[in-house]
Amino acid sequence: MIDRDLAELYGVTTKRLNEQVKRNKKRFPEDFMFQLTEEEKAEVVAKCDHLKVLKYSPNLPFAFTEHGAVMLASILNSETAIEVNIQVIRVFTKMREMILTHKDILLQLEKIEKKLTNHDEDIMLIFKYLNQLLNPPQPPRRKIGFRKDDED
């Protein structure tokens, strides 16, 4: 989640949120929080309508992982932060469950697709053989009628 969104959820300004993060830098390793690059910022602004304001900001926003969002609640330490933190954890948990469920479904579909691909080839081969059985090649017919001695 972007720092601006988390600040809004926690009921503080983005500036105050980032100040608290800088004061507690040890609590936010790279796998909890990272700063977006210019390209990433442009992509986020292009994809998220509510972040259009960031387009003109000279600062690069911070992005927080699930663990970073939880850590934010501990450094902000307000009632709102605690309530929002519980909701954030629930959302991340639900997202993880959905991803795992969809992953299983996709794996099953992939297995079925592989089986069907092989079946298609086998079915086409069966039709080819059936067609040959139903329409066997005709042996060359002998011509009827009078023949000269040098003709077979």
N, C-alpha and C positions, 0 to 999 in steps of 0.2 A: 504494500500500500504506500502511496505517496505521502510525504510529510504534511502536505496541505490538507489532504483528506483526514488524516489522523488527528491533526490539530482541530479541525472542525468537529470531529466526533468527540474529542476530549474537552471541547469547549474552551480552547486556548488559541492564541494566535500562532501562526506558523513560526514567527520569530521567537516567541517564548519557548515553543516546543524544541526548536533547534538549539536554543541557548541551554536548555536543560540537558539535551543530548551531548553538547560539547563539554558541559561541566562533568558529565558522567561517561566520558569516552570509553573507559575500560569496560563498561557494561554492554557496549555495542561493537562486537567484533564484526568482521566482514560478512559472516554468514547470518548476522542479525540485521545489518543495515549497510547500504552502499549508496554512493552518490551517482546519479545518472550522468551520462556523457551528453554533449550537445545533440548528437544524433538521436540518442534515446529520448531526450527531452522533446525534441521535435516530433518524434513518432508518437509519444504519449499525448502531446498536445493535439496532434492530428486525429488521433483515434478517440479521445475522450473530450466530449463537448464541454463538460463542466470544468475542464482544466485550460480553457482558452486563455485565461488570465496569465498563466505561466509563460505564454509566448513572449511577453514583453518584460518578463522578470530577468534581471541580469544574473541572478543566482541559479545554480543547478539544484534541482530538488533532490531530496534523499528518498530512497525507497526502503521500506521496512518489511522484513519477512514476518512470518507468524511469531517467531520468538522475539523479534525486535519490537513488535507491537505489544507483546506481553511485558517486556522489559520497560517500555514507555510508561505503562500503568504504574509500575513500581517507583519510577522517579517522579512522576507527576503527583501521585499520592493524594488524589481528591476523590470524593464520592462519585462524581461523574466518571472519572478515569477508571475506577473499579467497576462500575456498571458497564461501561463501554468495553472494558477489557474482557469481561465475561461474555459479552455478545460477540466480540471479535474472535475469541477462542472457539465459540460455538460455530461461527461461520466457517472458520478454517477447518474445523473438524468435519463439518458437513461437506465442504468442498473435497476434502481428502477421501471421504467415503464415496462420493459420487465418482471421483476419478478412478478409484479402485474398482467400483462396480462397472463403469464403462469399459475399463481395461479388460475385465473378464469377458464382457459381452463381445468386445472387438476380437479377442483371441478366439472365442467360439465361432464367430462369423468367419474368421480367416480359415479355421479348420474346415468348416462346411464348404467354403469357396474352393479350397484345394481339392476336396473330394468331388465336388461337382465338376470341376475342370477336368479331372480324370474321367469322370462319367461321360461327359460330353464327347470326349475323344473316343471312348469305347462305344458309345451309342452310334456315332457316325460310322465307325468301322463295321458295326453290326448291320446298319442300313446298306452299306456298300456291298457286303456279302449277300444280303437278302436280294438286293437289286440284281446281282449277278446270277443268283439262283432263279429268280423270276424271269429274267431276260438273258438266258444263256446265249453265248455267241453262236450264230448259225454257221454250220460247216459249209464250205463252198459247194454249191449245187452243180450237178452235172448238167450241161446244156442238153436239151432235148432237140431232136430233129436229125436231119441228115448231116453227116460229117464227111469230110474228105478223108482220104487215107492218112494224110500227114497231120491231122488234128486229133487231139485226144478228147 
